[in-house]
Amino acid sequence: MIEFVSETQVKRWFPIWLALSITFGFAFVFIKVASEFLDPFQQSFIRISLGLIALALVVTFSHRKFVTDFNAAKHLAFLGIIGQAIPFTLFAWGSHYLSSIASGLVNSMMALFTAMLAILLLPEEKLNRSRQVGLFIGFIGVLILLGIWDENFRGTWFAYLALTMATFCYAISSIYTRKNLSPLNLDPISAVTTQLFFGLIPVAIIAIFATSPPTSYPVNGLISIVILGVMGTGIALALNFELIARAGAVAASTVSYSMPIVATFAGVLLLKEKLHWYEPIGAALALLGISLVQGLLKPKFLKTN
């Protein structure tokens, strides 16, 4: 028998989880298109800048307050580097060698990294038997989605390694947010605005002084970077901040399990990328893992006393 969690519990965080799955999933398409005319540091610079501007306007016109407390600001500065500056640049670089589908698939590993870090750093999120099984099933699903036996995977391992490092940065960011920022009850929009400000500083310095201007400005690329910055960076990060507070770091990280499913369909439909036979199978297993980790499904035989 399978027991479902209450409707009230699901309603509290599931709409945000679903919105993030779609937004982050499509982001890999926009990263791929933008990388065709922007250097990785330039892409990160413009992406963070647009997200920062969008949220700063919201803070200003909604009469919110910018984060000025030193204790909170130092945590947000760390997150700006580890959660935006580094992984954004690595994903932009990796997209030169991998499809948007592949990028989305690698990002699936975030939930696994987050779960392992949670065991060490968040006692309240110790893995129970159901979560352990869910993460294992999800991990198998991710391996199938990646097609690790495929020759293309072996030929671009360096790009996969870079994206894995970026994904690990996201996991650190998720755990760090839950442990150090969620207890402060900061306004999500104000917090992420400050976070993006600090993340912008290093990529701005490199993009301005160490890269050459683009040689062309394609319309599709410009549209992609604007959507990526405003929606996929500014608004999405504010929603992710709120999701971590409501659902916890481990459960929130499983957005990365649904993300590759969305990224796959987006890559096929918008970029005409090839869909391999094993990807739908891996997607089905990943969805099952998501349900177990988030508690959407609670099989009685996995319960512990």
C-alpha positions as CSV (number, residue, x, y, z in Angstrom):
1,M,0.0,0.0,0.0
2,I,1.1,3.6,-0.8
3,E,0.2,6.5,1.5
4,F,0.0,10.0,0.1
5,V,0.9,13.1,2.1
6,S,-2.0,15.5,2.9
7,E,-3.2,18.0,0.3
8,T,-2.4,20.8,2.7
9,Q,1.2,19.8,2.9
10,V,1.6,19.6,-0.9
11,K,-0.2,22.9,-1.6
12,R,2.3,24.7,0.7
13,W,5.3,24.1,-1.6
14,F,4.4,22.1,-4.7
15,P,3.3,25.1,-6.9
16,I,6.7,26.7,-6.4
17,W,8.5,23.4,-7.0
18,L,6.6,23.0,-10.3
19,A,7.3,26.6,-11.5
20,L,11.0,26.2,-10.8
21,S,11.1,22.9,-12.6
22,I,9.7,24.5,-15.7
23,T,11.8,27.7,-15.4
24,F,15.1,26.0,-14.6
25,G,14.4,23.3,-17.2
26,F,14.0,25.8,-20.1
27,A,17.0,27.8,-18.8
28,F,19.4,25.3,-20.4
29,V,18.0,26.1,-23.8
30,F,18.6,29.8,-23.2
31,I,22.1,29.1,-21.9
32,K,22.9,27.2,-25.1
33,V,21.6,29.8,-27.4
34,A,23.3,32.7,-25.6
35,S,26.6,30.9,-25.6
36,E,26.7,31.1,-29.4
37,F,27.6,34.8,-29.2
38,L,28.7,35.4,-25.6
39,D,31.9,34.4,-23.7
40,P,31.0,32.4,-20.5
41,F,32.0,35.3,-18.3
42,Q,30.0,37.8,-20.4
43,Q,27.0,35.5,-20.2
44,S,27.2,35.3,-16.5
45,F,27.8,39.1,-16.2
46,I,24.7,39.9,-18.3
47,R,22.6,37.2,-16.8
48,I,23.3,38.3,-13.2
49,S,23.0,42.0,-14.1
50,L,19.5,41.5,-15.6
51,G,18.3,39.4,-12.7
52,L,19.7,42.0,-10.2
53,I,18.0,44.9,-12.0
54,A,14.7,43.1,-12.2
55,L,14.7,42.3,-8.5
56,A,16.0,45.7,-7.5
57,L,13.0,47.3,-9.2
58,V,10.7,44.9,-7.4
59,V,12.3,45.8,-4.0
60,T,12.1,49.5,-4.7
61,F,8.5,49.7,-6.0
62,S,7.1,47.2,-3.5
63,H,8.7,49.2,-0.6
64,R,10.8,46.4,0.6
65,K,14.1,47.0,2.2
66,F,17.5,46.0,0.9
67,V,19.5,43.7,3.2
68,T,22.0,45.8,5.2
69,D,22.6,43.6,8.2
70,F,26.3,42.6,8.2
71,N,25.6,39.0,9.4
72,A,23.1,38.3,6.7
73,A,25.1,40.2,4.0
74,K,28.2,38.0,4.6
75,H,26.2,34.9,4.1
76,L,24.6,36.3,0.9
77,A,28.0,37.3,-0.4
78,F,29.2,33.7,-0.1
79,L,26.1,32.5,-1.8
80,G,26.5,35.0,-4.6
81,I,29.9,33.5,-5.4
82,I,29.2,29.8,-4.8
83,G,25.6,29.8,-6.0
84,Q,25.8,32.1,-9.0
85,A,29.2,33.4,-10.2
86,I,31.0,30.0,-10.3
87,P,28.2,27.6,-11.6
88,F,26.7,30.1,-14.1
89,T,30.1,30.5,-15.7
90,L,30.8,26.8,-15.7
91,F,27.4,26.0,-17.3
92,A,28.0,28.7,-19.9
93,W,31.4,27.2,-20.7
94,G,30.1,23.6,-20.8
95,S,27.3,24.4,-23.2
96,H,29.9,24.9,-25.9
97,Y,30.6,21.2,-25.8
98,L,27.3,19.7,-24.7
99,S,23.7,19.9,-25.7
100,S,21.1,21.7,-23.6
101,I,19.6,18.3,-22.8
102,A,23.0,17.0,-21.5
103,S,23.4,20.1,-19.3
104,G,20.0,19.6,-17.8
105,L,20.8,15.9,-17.1
106,V,24.0,16.6,-15.3
107,N,22.2,19.1,-13.1
108,S,20.1,16.2,-11.8
109,M,22.9,15.2,-9.6
110,M,22.3,18.2,-7.3
111,A,19.7,16.3,-5.3
112,L,22.2,13.6,-4.6
113,F,24.9,16.0,-3.5
114,T,22.5,17.9,-1.4
115,A,21.3,14.8,0.4
116,M,24.9,13.7,1.2
117,L,25.7,17.2,2.5
118,A,22.5,17.3,4.5
119,I,23.5,14.1,6.4
120,L,26.6,15.9,7.6
121,L,25.3,19.4,8.2
122,L,21.5,19.3,8.8
123,P,20.5,16.9,11.6
124,E,16.8,17.7,11.1
125,E,17.1,16.3,7.5
126,K,18.7,13.0,8.2
127,L,17.7,10.5,5.5
128,N,15.0,8.0,6.5
129,R,14.6,4.7,4.6
130,S,12.1,6.2,2.1
131,R,14.5,9.0,1.2
132,Q,17.4,6.6,0.9
133,V,15.5,4.4,-1.5
134,G,14.2,7.4,-3.4
135,L,17.7,8.9,-3.8
136,F,19.0,5.5,-5.0
137,I,16.3,5.1,-7.6
138,G,16.8,8.7,-8.6
139,F,20.5,8.2,-9.0
140,I,20.0,5.1,-11.2
141,G,17.5,7.2,-13.3
142,V,20.1,10.0,-13.7
143,L,22.7,7.5,-14.9
144,I,20.3,6.1,-17.5
145,L,19.4,9.7,-18.5
146,L,23.0,10.5,-19.0
147,G,23.7,7.4,-21.0
148,I,27.1,6.9,-19.4
149,W,27.9,4.0,-21.7
150,D,27.5,6.2,-24.8
151,E,30.6,7.2,-26.8
152,N,29.6,10.9,-26.7
153,F,29.7,10.8,-23.0
154,R,33.3,9.5,-22.9
155,G,34.4,12.0,-25.5
156,T,33.2,15.1,-23.5
157,W,34.0,14.0,-20.0
158,F,35.8,17.3,-19.3
159,A,32.7,19.3,-19.9
160,Y,30.7,16.9,-17.8
161,L,33.2,17.3,-15.0
162,A,32.9,21.1,-15.2
163,L,29.1,20.9,-15.0
164,T,29.3,18.4,-12.1
165,M,31.4,20.9,-10.2
166,A,28.8,23.6,-11.0
167,T,26.1,21.3,-9.7
168,F,28.0,20.6,-6.5
169,C,28.1,24.4,-6.0
170,Y,24.3,24.5,-6.3
171,A,24.1,21.8,-3.6
172,I,26.4,23.7,-1.3
173,S,24.3,26.8,-1.9
174,S,21.1,25.0,-1.0
175,I,22.4,23.5,2.2
176,Y,24.1,26.8,3.2
177,T,20.8,28.7,2.6
178,R,18.8,26.4,4.8
179,K,21.4,26.3,7.6
180,N,22.4,30.0,7.8
181,L,19.8,32.1,6.0
182,S,16.4,30.4,6.4
183,P,16.5,31.0,10.3
184,L,16.9,34.7,9.6
185,N,13.5,34.9,7.9
186,L,14.7,37.3,5.3
187,D,12.4,38.5,2.6
188,P,13.3,36.2,-0.4
189,I,13.3,39.0,-3.0
190,S,15.5,41.3,-0.9
191,A,17.9,38.5,0.0
192,V,18.4,37.3,-3.5
193,T,18.8,40.9,-4.8
194,T,21.7,41.3,-2.3
195,Q,23.1,37.8,-3.2
196,L,23.1,38.7,-6.9
197,F,24.9,42.0,-6.2
198,F,27.8,40.1,-4.6
199,G,27.8,37.4,-7.3
200,L,28.0,40.1,-10.0
201,I,31.3,41.7,-8.8
202,P,33.8,39.0,-9.8
203,V,32.3,38.1,-13.1
204,A,31.9,41.8,-14.0
205,I,35.6,42.4,-13.4
206,I,36.6,39.5,-15.6
207,A,34.0,40.1,-18.3
208,I,34.9,43.8,-18.6
209,F,38.7,43.6,-18.5
210,A,39.6,40.1,-19.7
211,T,37.2,39.3,-22.6
212,S,36.6,40.8,-26.1
213,P,33.2,42.2,-27.2
214,P,30.9,39.9,-29.1
215,T,31.3,40.0,-32.9
216,S,27.5,39.7,-33.5
217,Y,24.3,40.2,-31.7
218,P,21.7,37.6,-33.0
219,V,18.1,38.3,-32.1
220,N,17.5,34.8,-30.7
221,G,20.6,35.2,-28.5
222,L,19.5,38.5,-27.2
223,I,16.0,37.3,-26.3
224,S,17.5,34.2,-24.6
225,I,19.9,36.2,-22.4
226,V,17.1,38.6,-21.4
227,I,14.7,35.7,-20.4
228,L,17.6,33.9,-18.7
229,G,18.5,36.9,-16.7
230,V,15.1,38.2,-15.6
231,M,13.1,34.9,-15.3
232,G,15.7,32.2,-14.9
233,T,18.0,34.1,-12.6
234,G,16.1,36.9,-10.7
235,I,12.6,35.6,-10.2
236,A,13.5,31.9,-10.2
237,L,16.2,32.4,-7.4
238,A,13.7,34.3,-5.3
239,L,11.3,31.4,-5.6
240,N,14.0,28.9,-4.9
241,F,14.9,30.8,-1.7
242,E,11.3,30.5,-0.6
243,L,11.1,26.8,-1.5
244,I,14.1,25.9,0.6
245,A,12.4,27.6,3.6
246,R,9.1,25.8,3.0
247,A,10.2,22.3,1.9
248,G,13.7,21.9,3.2
249,A,17.0,21.7,1.4
250,V,16.8,18.0,0.4
251,A,13.2,18.2,-0.9
252,A,13.8,21.5,-2.7
253,S,16.9,20.1,-4.4
254,T,14.8,17.4,-6.1
255,V,13.8,20.2,-8.5
256,S,17.0,19.0,-10.2
257,Y,15.4,15.6,-10.9
258,S,12.4,17.1,-12.8
259,M,14.6,19.7,-14.5
260,P,16.2,17.3,-17.0
261,I,12.8,16.1,-18.1
262,V,11.7,19.7,-18.9
263,A,15.2,20.4,-20.4
264,T,14.9,17.3,-22.6
265,F,11.5,18.3,-24.1
266,A,12.7,21.9,-24.5
267,G,15.9,20.9,-26.3
268,V,14.0,18.6,-28.6
269,L,11.2,21.1,-29.4
270,L,13.1,24.3,-29.5
271,L,16.6,23.3,-30.6
272,K,15.8,20.1,-32.5
273,E,18.3,18.2,-30.3
274,K,18.2,14.4,-30.5
275,L,16.2,12.4,-27.9
276,H,17.8,9.1,-27.1
277,W,15.7,6.0,-26.4
278,Y,17.0,5.7,-22.8
279,E,16.2,9.2,-21.7
280,P,12.4,8.6,-21.1
281,I,13.2,5.5,-19.1
282,G,15.6,7.4,-16.9
283,A,13.0,10.2,-16.6
284,A,10.4,7.8,-15.2
285,L,12.8,6.4,-12.6
286,A,13.8,10.0,-11.6
287,L,10.2,10.9,-11.1
288,L,9.7,7.9,-8.8
289,G,12.8,9.0,-6.9
290,I,11.4,12.5,-6.6
291,S,8.1,11.3,-5.2
292,L,9.9,9.2,-2.5
293,V,12.3,11.9,-1.4
294,Q,9.8,14.7,-1.3
295,G,7.3,12.5,0.6
296,L,4.6,12.6,-2.2
297,L,4.7,8.8,-1.9
298,K,5.1,7.0,1.4
299,P,5.2,3.2,0.9
300,K,4.4,1.5,4.2
301,F,7.1,-1.1,3.7
302,L,9.7,1.7,3.7
303,K,8.5,3.2,7.0
304,T,10.7,3.0,10.1
305,N,9.6,3.0,13.7
